[in-house]
Amino acid sequence: MIKKGIGIVLISLLAFNLTACGNTGSTSEPAPTQAETPKAQDEKKDQAEEQKGPQDFTTAVKTVVDELAKSSNGEKVDFALVEKTYIEKIKPAVEARDTEFNEQVSVQLDGALTAGKEGSLDTQIVKQVFDKLLQKVAFLSVRHELNEVGEHWDDKEKVKAEIEEAKQFYDPILKSTLEKRDTAYETQLVSAVEGAFSAMESATEVLDFQLAKQVVDKTMMKGFYLAAGASPNGYAYKIEKAVKEDPEHAGIAQAEGWAFYQSLHPYISKHASEEAEFINSQFDLTNDAAKIKADEINQAFIRGVAKVALDEYAESFESWGKDKSVITALEGALFIQMMEIDLKRVLGEEPTAQVIEKAGLLLEAVKSGDKEQAETLFKDVKNVLDQLSVLGK
């Protein structure tokens, strides 16, 4: 049965009206022996990473990004410093997240660093790739720490420490990205994340924590969505504008759009592979910036996220009566809210407000175990999501 005690998180969410809210990387590890299994190797890597702590990683990220940023002022970049800092201070954390989440960030960063040193890739583009991909690593590190909380729920001191470490990855690297989106779109992403962290810290039931965790996770994803493809301030639109007004910097905007999108690509790809690959190919630096069509990218984002939401709701009904049902119903609502800026343009203000409200009521119905009411509400929500999933087709 669904556990009680999730009220604090749900009340917070409703107060926001749901609107604020196989490794291919290189490794120097030796082949495992009988005495050292792959799991033991992963644990050793995590322990080494934890000994260094988030602060070492975030300080190193600032060193690398600041050094690469000199290129925008025409200053010479010390690639020896960048490479040394990256290899010694950053890459172990990148490879740990690659292994845990089946990513390839280390390969992408290695390639950008090599191209930058050789001069085959503009240093300003290298800077954007490092900046945004390291935001992805920080994002995955927040996920890692919060996943650890769920696994060690009974150890309250460890829970407290892991939530604090998640915040240490978020505050210096990710918060500024959300602040920029809040300014550009008049959203409340930072308030939503901070409220969710507070809810985690006061949670007495694991489901309370899991719900707040989803708010943190999906709010950060919304920030990447707004940065990459939302209208009118996403990088897809900035690229189109740069092609017309400032062609020399179109490639830099393209690199920013591509790198921001990488934090979303694996998730969207699982649910909407066609849309995910289209967006990725549009932003890819091998694609001529002049061929990028912002509206087509934006529509692919909407279709993809709508399909993700539909799958989350399907899982909610499949898991009825379990904690997972409430968690995935919340995820469905958060993915709808992720598109809110674009939905107001596509559907209109009132229909957008209605579908967000029904998603909130659907979450309440799932929480209370009222399946008949949940199914009735879902019909209306599904009709909208079905419409969005074929937008522009």
C-alpha positions as CSV (number, residue, x, y, z in Angstrom):
1,M,0.0,0.0,0.0
2,I,1.0,3.6,-0.5
3,K,2.8,5.0,2.6
4,K,1.3,7.9,4.5
5,G,3.2,11.0,5.3
6,I,3.8,12.5,1.9
7,G,1.7,15.6,2.6
8,I,4.6,18.0,3.1
9,V,5.9,17.4,-0.4
10,L,2.6,17.5,-2.2
11,I,1.4,20.6,-0.3
12,S,4.6,22.3,-1.4
13,L,4.1,21.2,-5.0
14,L,0.5,22.3,-5.1
15,A,1.5,25.7,-3.6
16,F,3.7,26.1,-6.7
17,N,0.7,24.9,-8.7
18,L,3.3,22.6,-10.2
19,T,4.7,25.6,-12.1
20,A,7.8,26.2,-10.0
21,C,8.7,23.3,-10.0
22,G,28.0,0.2,-21.2
23,N,30.7,2.7,-20.4
24,T,32.7,3.8,-23.4
25,G,34.9,6.3,-21.6
26,S,38.6,5.6,-21.2
27,T,39.8,4.2,-17.9
28,S,43.1,3.4,-16.3
29,E,41.7,0.7,-14.0
30,P,43.3,-2.8,-14.4
31,A,41.2,-5.7,-15.5
32,P,39.3,-7.2,-12.5
33,T,40.7,-10.3,-10.8
34,Q,38.8,-12.9,-8.8
35,A,39.5,-10.9,-5.7
36,E,38.4,-7.6,-7.2
37,T,35.0,-7.7,-9.0
38,P,33.7,-4.9,-11.2
39,K,31.4,-3.9,-8.4
40,A,34.4,-3.7,-6.0
41,Q,36.2,-1.5,-8.6
42,D,33.2,0.8,-8.8
43,E,33.0,1.1,-5.0
44,K,36.7,1.9,-4.9
45,K,36.2,4.6,-7.5
46,D,33.3,6.1,-5.6
47,Q,35.3,6.0,-2.4
48,A,38.3,7.8,-4.1
49,E,35.9,10.4,-5.5
50,E,34.2,10.9,-2.1
51,Q,37.5,11.4,-0.4
52,K,38.2,14.4,-2.8
53,G,34.7,15.7,-2.3
54,P,32.4,17.9,-4.4
55,Q,34.4,21.1,-3.5
56,D,37.5,19.8,-5.2
57,F,35.5,18.9,-8.4
58,T,33.7,22.2,-8.5
59,T,36.8,24.3,-7.9
60,A,38.6,22.4,-10.7
61,V,35.7,23.0,-13.0
62,K,35.9,26.7,-12.3
63,T,39.6,26.7,-13.0
64,V,39.2,24.9,-16.4
65,V,36.2,27.0,-17.6
66,D,37.8,30.3,-16.5
67,E,41.0,29.4,-18.3
68,L,39.2,28.5,-21.5
69,A,37.1,31.6,-21.2
70,K,40.2,33.7,-21.8
71,S,39.8,32.9,-25.5
72,S,36.7,35.2,-25.7
73,N,39.0,38.1,-24.9
74,G,41.7,37.1,-27.4
75,E,44.0,35.9,-24.6
76,K,46.1,32.8,-24.9
77,V,44.7,29.7,-23.2
78,D,47.1,27.6,-21.1
79,F,46.0,24.2,-22.4
80,A,48.6,22.5,-20.2
81,L,46.8,23.8,-17.1
82,V,43.5,22.8,-18.6
83,E,44.6,19.3,-19.4
84,K,46.4,18.7,-16.0
85,T,43.4,20.0,-14.0
86,Y,40.9,18.0,-16.1
87,I,42.9,14.7,-15.9
88,E,43.8,14.9,-12.2
89,K,40.7,16.6,-10.7
90,I,37.8,16.2,-13.0
91,K,38.1,13.1,-15.1
92,P,37.8,10.6,-12.2
93,A,34.4,12.0,-11.4
94,V,33.4,12.1,-15.0
95,E,34.3,8.4,-15.5
96,A,32.5,7.4,-12.3
97,R,29.3,9.0,-13.6
98,D,29.8,7.5,-17.1
99,T,30.0,4.1,-15.6
100,E,27.0,4.6,-13.3
101,F,24.7,6.2,-15.9
102,N,26.0,4.5,-19.1
103,E,27.2,7.9,-20.5
104,Q,30.1,8.9,-22.7
105,V,30.9,12.4,-21.4
106,S,34.6,11.5,-20.9
107,V,34.9,10.6,-24.6
108,Q,33.2,13.9,-25.6
109,L,35.5,16.0,-23.3
110,D,38.6,14.1,-24.4
111,G,37.8,14.8,-28.0
112,A,37.1,18.5,-27.4
113,L,40.3,18.9,-25.4
114,T,42.4,17.2,-28.1
115,A,40.8,19.3,-30.9
116,G,41.3,22.5,-28.9
117,K,45.0,21.7,-28.3
118,E,45.5,20.9,-32.0
119,G,43.7,24.0,-33.1
120,S,41.1,22.1,-35.1
121,L,38.3,23.3,-32.9
122,D,37.8,27.0,-31.9
123,T,38.8,27.5,-28.3
124,Q,35.6,29.4,-27.6
125,I,33.7,26.3,-28.7
126,V,35.9,24.1,-26.5
127,K,35.0,26.3,-23.6
128,Q,31.2,25.9,-24.2
129,V,31.5,22.2,-24.6
130,F,33.5,21.9,-21.3
131,D,31.2,24.3,-19.5
132,K,27.9,22.7,-20.4
133,L,29.1,19.1,-20.3
134,L,30.6,19.6,-16.9
135,Q,27.2,20.9,-15.9
136,K,25.8,17.6,-17.0
137,V,28.4,15.8,-14.8
138,A,27.3,18.0,-11.9
139,F,23.7,17.1,-12.7
140,L,24.5,13.4,-12.7
141,S,26.4,13.8,-9.5
142,V,23.3,15.3,-7.9
143,R,21.4,12.3,-9.1
144,H,24.1,10.0,-7.7
145,E,24.1,11.5,-4.3
146,L,20.3,11.5,-4.1
147,N,20.1,7.9,-5.3
148,E,22.5,7.0,-2.4
149,V,20.1,8.6,0.0
150,G,17.4,6.1,-1.0
151,E,19.8,3.2,-0.5
152,H,20.8,4.4,3.0
153,W,17.6,5.8,4.2
154,D,17.9,4.3,7.7
155,D,21.3,5.9,8.3
156,K,20.1,9.5,9.0
157,E,23.6,10.9,9.3
158,K,24.6,9.5,5.9
159,V,21.3,10.8,4.5
160,K,22.1,14.2,5.7
161,A,25.6,14.1,4.4
162,E,24.5,12.9,0.9
163,I,21.8,15.6,0.6
164,E,24.5,18.2,1.5
165,E,26.9,16.8,-1.1
166,A,24.1,17.0,-3.7
167,K,23.6,20.6,-2.8
168,Q,27.4,21.2,-3.1
169,F,27.3,20.0,-6.7
170,Y,24.2,22.1,-7.4
171,D,25.0,25.4,-5.9
172,P,28.2,26.4,-7.6
173,I,27.6,24.9,-11.0
174,L,23.9,24.4,-11.8
175,K,22.1,27.2,-9.8
176,S,23.4,29.9,-12.1
177,T,22.0,28.2,-15.2
178,L,18.5,28.0,-13.5
179,E,18.8,31.6,-12.5
180,K,19.4,32.7,-16.1
181,R,16.3,30.7,-17.2
182,D,14.3,32.3,-14.4
183,T,15.3,35.7,-15.7
184,A,14.7,34.9,-19.4
185,Y,11.3,33.1,-18.9
186,E,10.0,34.5,-15.5
187,T,10.0,31.0,-14.1
188,Q,10.7,29.9,-10.5
189,L,13.2,27.1,-11.0
190,V,15.6,28.1,-8.3
191,S,12.7,28.4,-5.7
192,A,11.4,25.0,-6.8
193,V,14.8,23.3,-6.3
194,E,15.5,25.0,-3.0
195,G,12.0,24.1,-1.7
196,A,12.5,20.5,-2.7
197,F,15.9,20.3,-1.0
198,S,14.2,21.7,2.2
199,A,11.5,19.0,1.8
200,M,14.1,16.3,1.6
201,E,15.8,17.5,4.7
202,S,12.6,17.4,6.7
203,A,11.2,14.2,5.2
204,T,10.4,11.5,7.7
205,E,9.3,8.9,5.1
206,V,11.3,7.6,2.1
207,L,8.4,8.4,-0.3
208,D,8.5,12.1,0.9
209,F,12.1,12.1,-0.1
210,Q,11.6,10.4,-3.4
211,L,8.9,12.9,-4.4
212,A,11.1,15.9,-3.5
213,K,14.0,14.2,-5.4
214,Q,11.9,14.2,-8.6
215,V,11.2,17.9,-8.2
216,V,14.9,18.6,-8.1
217,D,15.7,16.3,-11.0
218,K,13.0,17.4,-13.3
219,T,13.3,21.1,-12.5
220,M,17.0,20.9,-13.5
221,M,15.9,19.1,-16.7
222,K,13.4,21.9,-17.3
223,G,16.3,24.4,-17.0
224,F,18.2,22.4,-19.8
225,Y,15.0,22.3,-21.9
226,L,14.5,26.0,-21.6
227,A,18.2,26.6,-22.4
228,A,18.4,24.4,-25.5
229,G,15.1,24.4,-27.3
230,A,12.3,26.5,-25.8
231,S,10.8,29.5,-27.6
232,P,11.9,32.2,-27.8
233,N,15.1,32.2,-25.8
234,G,16.5,28.7,-26.3
235,Y,19.8,28.2,-28.2
236,A,17.9,26.8,-31.2
237,Y,16.5,30.3,-31.7
238,K,19.8,32.0,-30.8
239,I,21.5,30.0,-33.5
240,E,19.0,31.1,-36.1
241,K,19.4,34.7,-35.0
242,A,23.2,34.5,-35.0
243,V,23.3,33.1,-38.5
244,K,21.5,36.2,-39.7
245,E,23.1,38.8,-37.5
246,D,26.5,37.5,-36.2
247,P,27.6,34.5,-38.4
248,E,31.0,34.3,-36.7
249,H,29.4,33.4,-33.4
250,A,26.7,31.0,-34.7
251,G,29.0,28.0,-34.2
252,I,29.5,29.0,-30.5
253,A,25.8,29.2,-30.0
254,Q,25.4,25.8,-31.7
255,A,28.0,24.3,-29.3
256,E,26.1,25.7,-26.4
257,G,22.8,24.3,-27.6
258,W,24.3,20.9,-28.3
259,A,26.1,20.7,-25.0
260,F,23.0,21.8,-23.0
261,Y,20.9,19.2,-24.8
262,Q,23.3,16.4,-23.8
263,S,21.8,16.4,-20.3
264,L,18.4,15.6,-21.8
265,H,19.3,13.3,-24.7
266,P,19.7,9.9,-22.9
267,Y,16.3,10.4,-21.1
268,I,14.3,11.5,-24.1
269,S,16.0,8.9,-26.3
270,K,14.6,6.1,-24.1
271,H,11.0,7.3,-24.8
272,A,11.2,9.2,-28.1
273,S,14.2,8.0,-30.1
274,E,13.2,9.7,-33.3
275,E,12.8,13.1,-31.7
276,A,15.9,12.7,-29.6
277,E,18.1,11.8,-32.7
278,F,16.6,14.7,-34.7
279,I,17.4,17.3,-32.0
280,N,20.9,15.8,-31.6
281,S,21.6,15.9,-35.3
282,Q,20.4,19.5,-35.6
283,F,22.7,20.7,-32.9
284,D,25.6,18.5,-33.9
285,L,28.7,20.6,-34.8
286,T,29.0,18.8,-38.1
287,N,25.7,20.3,-39.1
288,D,25.8,23.6,-40.9
289,A,24.4,26.2,-38.5
290,A,22.5,27.8,-41.4
291,K,20.5,24.7,-41.8
292,I,19.2,24.7,-38.2
293,K,15.4,25.2,-38.0
294,A,14.5,26.4,-34.5
295,D,10.8,25.8,-34.8
296,E,11.4,22.2,-35.9
297,I,13.7,21.6,-33.0
298,N,11.2,23.1,-30.6
299,Q,8.4,20.9,-32.0
300,A,10.6,17.8,-31.6
301,F,11.2,18.8,-28.0
302,I,7.5,19.1,-27.3
303,R,6.8,15.8,-29.1
304,G,9.6,14.0,-27.2
305,V,8.7,15.3,-23.7
306,A,5.0,14.6,-24.3
307,K,5.9,11.0,-25.1
308,V,8.0,10.8,-21.9
309,A,5.0,12.0,-19.9
310,L,2.7,9.5,-21.5
311,D,5.1,6.7,-20.6
312,E,5.4,7.9,-17.0
313,Y,1.6,7.8,-16.6
314,A,1.5,4.4,-18.1
315,E,4.0,3.2,-15.5
316,S,1.9,4.9,-12.8
317,F,-1.2,2.9,-13.6
318,E,0.9,-0.3,-14.0
319,S,2.3,0.2,-10.5
320,W,-1.0,1.2,-8.9
321,G,-1.1,0.9,-5.1
322,K,2.7,1.1,-4.9
323,D,5.0,4.1,-4.1
324,K,6.2,4.0,-7.7
325,S,2.7,4.9,-8.9
326,V,2.8,8.2,-7.0
327,I,6.3,8.9,-8.0
328,T,5.7,8.4,-11.7
329,A,2.4,10.3,-11.6
330,L,4.4,13.2,-10.2
331,E,7.0,12.7,-13.0
332,G,4.2,12.9,-15.6
333,A,3.0,16.2,-14.1
334,L,6.5,17.6,-14.0
335,F,7.2,16.7,-17.6
336,I,4.0,18.5,-18.6
337,Q,5.1,21.5,-16.6
338,M,8.5,21.3,-18.3
339,M,6.8,22.4,-21.5
340,E,4.6,25.1,-20.0
341,I,6.3,28.0,-21.7
342,D,5.8,26.4,-25.1
343,L,2.4,25.0,-24.3
344,K,1.0,28.5,-23.7
345,R,2.0,29.4,-27.3
346,V,0.9,26.1,-28.8
347,L,-2.4,25.5,-26.9
348,G,-3.1,28.9,-25.4
349,E,-3.0,30.2,-21.8
350,E,-6.3,28.7,-20.6
351,P,-5.9,25.1,-22.0
352,T,-2.3,25.0,-20.6
353,A,-3.5,26.1,-17.2
354,Q,-6.3,23.4,-17.4
355,V,-4.0,20.5,-18.3
356,I,-1.5,21.5,-15.6
357,E,-4.3,21.7,-13.0
358,K,-5.7,18.3,-14.1
359,A,-2.2,16.8,-13.8
360,G,-2.1,18.0,-10.2
361,L,-5.5,16.6,-9.5
362,L,-4.5,13.3,-11.1
363,L,-1.5,13.2,-8.8
364,E,-3.8,13.7,-5.8
365,A,-6.1,10.9,-7.1
366,V,-3.2,8.5,-7.4
367,K,-1.9,9.5,-3.9
368,S,-5.4,8.9,-2.4
369,G,-5.8,5.6,-4.3
370,D,-8.9,6.8,-6.2
371,K,-8.4,4.9,-9.4
372,E,-11.7,5.7,-11.0
373,Q,-11.0,9.5,-10.6
374,A,-7.4,9.0,-11.8
375,E,-8.6,7.3,-14.9
376,T,-11.2,9.9,-15.6
377,L,-8.6,12.7,-15.2
378,F,-6.0,10.9,-17.3
379,K,-8.3,10.7,-20.3
380,D,-8.3,14.5,-20.5
381,V,-4.6,14.7,-19.9
382,K,-3.8,12.0,-22.4
383,N,-5.9,13.7,-25.1
384,V,-3.6,16.7,-24.8
385,L,-0.4,14.7,-24.7
386,D,-1.5,12.7,-27.7
387,Q,-2.1,15.9,-29.6
388,L,1.4,17.2,-28.6
389,S,3.1,14.0,-29.4
390,V,2.4,14.5,-33.1
391,L,2.9,18.3,-33.2
392,G,4.4,19.4,-36.5
393,K,4.0,16.0,-38.1
